[in-house]
Amino acid sequence: MNKEIKEKIITVCEEKIAKKGENVGLSFYAFFKNKNDNPKVLMEVATWWIQTHQLDHFEKAVKIKQMIQNNE
């Protein structure tokens, strides 16, 4: 994943955590608008989420943020 989407993922996670607390969950769709305006990046994130890490549909935002920061 490119630097831009990684930064967006971290920002979205931080916003969700600030609004709803440490236990807030999210899916990879949280990082995209309701329009599929960038299918290449959407597929990169989906592949990272589903195939590479075999994450559940909803995961804790703190976990995703940490994974991205650790470049997993």
C-alpha positions in Angstrom: 0.0 0.0 0.0 1.2 3.5 -0.7 2.1 6.1 1.9 -1.1 8.1 1.2 -3.5 5.3 2.0 -1.5 4.3 5.0 -1.7 7.8 6.4 -5.4 7.9 5.7 -5.9 4.6 7.5 -4.1 5.9 10.6 -6.1 9.1 10.5 -9.4 7.3 10.2 -8.5 5.0 13.0 -7.5 7.9 15.3 -10.7 9.7 14.5 -12.9 6.6 15.3 -11.0 6.0 18.5 -11.3 9.6 19.6 -15.1 9.6 18.9 -16.0 6.1 20.1 -13.2 4.8 22.3 -10.6 2.2 22.3 -13.0 -0.7 21.5 -14.4 0.8 18.3 -14.3 -1.6 15.4 -14.2 -0.9 11.7 -14.0 -2.6 8.3 -11.7 -1.7 5.4 -14.5 0.2 3.8 -14.2 2.9 6.5 -11.2 4.2 4.5 -13.2 4.9 1.4 -16.0 7.1 0.2 -19.3 5.3 -0.7 -18.2 5.6 -4.3 -15.7 3.2 -5.8 -13.6 6.0 -7.2 -10.2 4.3 -6.7 -10.7 0.5 -7.3 -6.9 -0.2 -7.4 -6.3 1.2 -3.9 -9.5 -0.4 -2.6 -8.3 -3.8 -3.9 -4.9 -3.2 -2.3 -6.4 -2.6 1.1 -8.9 -5.4 0.7 -6.1 -7.8 -0.2 -4.0 -6.6 2.8 -7.0 -7.0 5.1 -8.5 -10.3 3.8 -5.8 -12.3 2.1 -2.6 -11.2 3.7 -3.7 -10.9 7.3 -7.0 -12.9 7.2 -8.7 -10.3 9.4 -12.4 -10.5 10.3 -14.8 -8.1 8.6 -14.7 -5.8 11.6 -11.5 -5.3 13.6 -10.5 -3.0 16.4 -9.3 0.4 15.1 -6.3 0.3 17.6 -5.2 -3.0 16.1 -5.4 -1.8 12.5 -3.5 1.4 13.4 -0.8 -0.5 15.1 -0.4 -3.0 12.2 -0.1 -0.1 9.7 2.4 1.7 11.9 4.4 -1.5 12.2 4.3 -2.0 8.4 2.7 -5.4 8.7 
